[in-house]
Amino acid sequence: MKANPTVAIVGATGAVGAEFIGCIETRNFPVGKLKALASARSAGKTLPFRGQQVVIEELTEASFEGVDIALFSAGGSISKKFAPIAVKAGAVVVDNSSAFRMLEDVPLVIPEINANRIKDHKGIIANPNCATITALVPLWPVHKKNRIKRLIISTYQAASGAGAAAMAELADSTKAYLEGKPYEPKVLPHPYAFNLFSHNTAIEETGYNGEETKVIIETRKIFEDQQIAVNATCVRVPVLRAHSESITFECEAPITPEEVRALLIDAPGVKLVDDREKNYFPMPIDASGQGDVLVGRIRKDLSDPSGHSVSIFVAADQLLKGAALNAVQIAELL
Amino acid sequence: MKANPTVAIVGATGAVGAEFIGCIETRNFPVGKLKALASARSAGKTLPFRGQQVVIEELTEASFEGVDIALFSAGGSISKKFAPIAVKAGAVVVDNSSAFRMLEDVPLVIPEINANRIKDHKGIIANPNCATITALVPLWPVHKKNRIKRLIISTYQAASGAGAAAMAELADSTKAYLEGKPYEPKVLPHPYAFNLFSHNTAIEETGYNGEETKVIIETRKIFEDQQIAVNATCVRVPVLRAHSESITFECEAPITPEEVRALLIDAPGVKLVDDREKNYFPMPIDASGQGDVLVGRIRKDLSDPSGHSVSIFVAADQLLKGAALNAVQIAELL
């Protein structure tokens, strides 16, 4: 890869797109030229980047000429159509959708875990699902030391996971509720003001929804361990950004909460927030806007008297580590 | 018990107190006389009851003369002080606090599960914790048929569990957030607008907070099974009323989701809300204002290949089935 690559952002006006640009700026990613691509509707508008204005261009089949790295976050169907075009034009694609994640020749990468897989790419590297990233960054140091064989996750997922329009719907519908006005949901299938609901992806034959299935199968691929037994319950809560998760895991050998704490205290991408006296633990507002996965509530799983299981509670910015930051970290490693 | 008992409500101006009165009205509970008791601050104000106005009296040691049933919901310290006084004056106390729940001679009752224990009372009957009730009503029909030996619960608890002032704080702080104004939390220890946090009860030596410990020990007492291994993670979410819970349970013998569904379809106090095609499952706004525990997302726990475990998602009105309704049901059985 050249020293100052041309980087294209596909979905530049979306919630993750904005964070791509933010991450590139704050991390001083050595972009030569930035191309902001979006739908025709946004073409001609501008976006601020390093003190200048970048004009948004319409995404077309000709958009990728001269592009070295293309960061995609515009949904699965856009990725399916345009990622192969970008690869053909010579770009390496880091794709935030689920379109290519489970393909055998597409590395699925969380840099803290399997940066070594990046080199195997055939043009496309996939960014995992945000709920997967949030869980796996803190679980990896444990798994490496004492294999995790069973994993039970309940998520508390923010509006941001469904995009900027869903964030606006949460704010607007809550405002309407507080003013006693009616509000008809447009983006999400259920009323969102002071409410929560099962994740809005279709339920599959297993009874698990699409989001839950992603967490299950992506965990196995990233940990390169097909035997991990995973249960996920994905729930959308009325939080604007940053996902939280209640996680219980069972290891092959006995493990104590103190051992988990010792493994996580200096782990990359992890920040311990576990103050029992002050009752201060990971919260979405603290996770928002920063790159680490916050981890706390580290304690023995009292439902497993064998001493092989520990419970934790985590929170991470869905738009940063859950999406844009992870992708930019991958791009840096390119 | 006489046919038209005099009923005292202790904590009549609180969130649960208001629901006590509502439940007595809607269920046509045959109250002879209603005494509304509260702190001196509220004395002299009135409350509507059956088309008339009841004058709120200050709670004193003399308040319980002639009272047959006293419904307490004014916090543990009020219960500790005044419940024995009420009993001495001849009343039967149904107490919504945690003050007496674990005492051996105090029945801890969910009518759908152990109404038979009411007769053992020595003056006080305890109402379980709201998170406990929400979980156990749907688990009981399963446990009776195929013993539940392990239980992992993650809660999504509403503001109402912390009282009317916490509900107001959620609404007020959210309004301030949407208007870009600062807001200093007064009732709860953390900012609540579009945020969530670990339950605001003190963390014990086990690493579990007070709320989680209640769920663990109350489950064993109500099911009369000291061997059930329980793990609870209690989280406060920005929902006004109605608690939700993600529950995974493991039974002694193999069990299928279909068997669980068959056990729950006509179970007392349970309503199945499990429409996979429409992605329609239990939500707090649907649970609010009605008496059943909504149950859905009934599916195999994919992290237990032995087929002994099933996951469900539930929601129930914390102020009704989680508190006032359960207590009034107990009073009816008296």
Boltz contact constraints between the chains, C-beta under 6 A:
constraints:
  - contact:
      token1: [A, 150]
      token2: [B, 303]
      max_distance: 6.0
  - contact:
      token1: [A, 152]
      token2: [B, 152]
      max_distance: 6.0
  - contact:
      token1: [A, 152]
      token2: [B, 248]
      max_distance: 6.0
  - contact:
      token1: [A, 152]
      token2: [B, 303]
      max_distance: 6.0
  - contact:
      token1: [A, 154]
      token2: [B, 154]
      max_distance: 6.0
  - contact:
      token1: [A, 154]
      token2: [B, 246]
      max_distance: 6.0
  - contact:
      token1: [A, 156]
      token2: [B, 196]
      max_distance: 6.0
  - contact:
      token1: [A, 175]
      token2: [B, 178]
      max_distance: 6.0
  - contact:
      token1: [A, 178]
      token2: [B, 175]
      max_distance: 6.0
  - contact:
      token1: [A, 191]
      token2: [B, 285]
      max_distance: 6.0
  - contact:
      token1: [A, 194]
      token2: [B, 239]
      max_distance: 6.0
  - contact:
      token1: [A, 194]
      token2: [B, 240]
      max_distance: 6.0
  - contact:
      token1: [A, 195]
      token2: [B, 283]
      max_distance: 6.0
  - contact:
      token1: [A, 195]
      token2: [B, 284]
      max_distance: 6.0
  - contact:
      token1: [A, 195]
      token2: [B, 285]
      max_distance: 6.0
  - contact:
      token1: [A, 196]
      token2: [B, 156]
      max_distance: 6.0
  - contact:
      token1: [A, 197]
      token2: [B, 283]
      max_distance: 6.0
  - contact:
      token1: [A, 198]
      token2: [B, 281]
      max_distance: 6.0
  - contact:
      token1: [A, 203]
      token2: [B, 276]
      max_distance: 6.0
  - contact:
      token1: [A, 207]
      token2: [B, 299]
      max_distance: 6.0
  - contact:
      token1: [A, 229]
      token2: [B, 303]
      max_distance: 6.0
  - contact:
      token1: [A, 230]
      token2: [B, 303]
      max_distance: 6.0
  - contact:
      token1: [A, 231]
      token2: [B, 301]
      max_distance: 6.0
  - contact:
      token1: [A, 231]
      token2: [B, 302]
      max_distance: 6.0
  - contact:
      token1: [A, 231]
      token2: [B, 303]
      max_distance: 6.0
  - contact:
      token1: [A, 233]
      token2: [B, 246]
      max_distance: 6.0
  - contact:
      token1: [A, 237]
      token2: [B, 237]
      max_distance: 6.0
  - contact:
      token1: [A, 238]
      token2: [B, 238]
      max_distance: 6.0
  - contact:
      token1: [A, 239]
      token2: [B, 194]
      max_distance: 6.0
  - contact:
      token1: [A, 240]
      token2: [B, 194]
      max_distance: 6.0
  - contact:
      token1: [A, 246]
      token2: [B, 154]
      max_distance: 6.0
  - contact:
      token1: [A, 246]
      token2: [B, 233]
      max_distance: 6.0
  - contact:
      token1: [A, 248]
      token2: [B, 152]
      max_distance: 6.0
  - contact:
      token1: [A, 276]
      token2: [B, 203]
      max_distance: 6.0
  - contact:
      token1: [A, 281]
      token2: [B, 198]
      max_distance: 6.0
  - contact:
      token1: [A, 283]
      token2: [B, 195]
      max_distance: 6.0
  - contact:
      token1: [A, 283]
      token2: [B, 197]
      max_distance: 6.0
  - contact:
      token1: [A, 284]
      token2: [B, 195]
      max_distance: 6.0
  - contact:
      token1: [A, 285]
      token2: [B, 191]
      max_distance: 6.0
  - contact:
      token1: [A, 285]
      token2: [B, 195]
      max_distance: 6.0
  - contact:
      token1: [A, 299]
      token2: [B, 207]
      max_distance: 6.0
  - contact:
      token1: [A, 301]
      token2: [B, 231]
      max_distance: 6.0
  - contact:
      token1: [A, 302]
      token2: [B, 231]
      max_distance: 6.0
  - contact:
      token1: [A, 303]
      token2: [B, 150]
      max_distance: 6.0
  - contact:
      token1: [A, 303]
      token2: [B, 152]
      max_distance: 6.0
  - contact:
      token1: [A, 303]
      token2: [B, 229]
      max_distance: 6.0
  - contact:
      token1: [A, 303]
      token2: [B, 230]
      max_distance: 6.0
  - contact:
      token1: [A, 303]
      token2: [B, 231]
      max_distance: 6.0
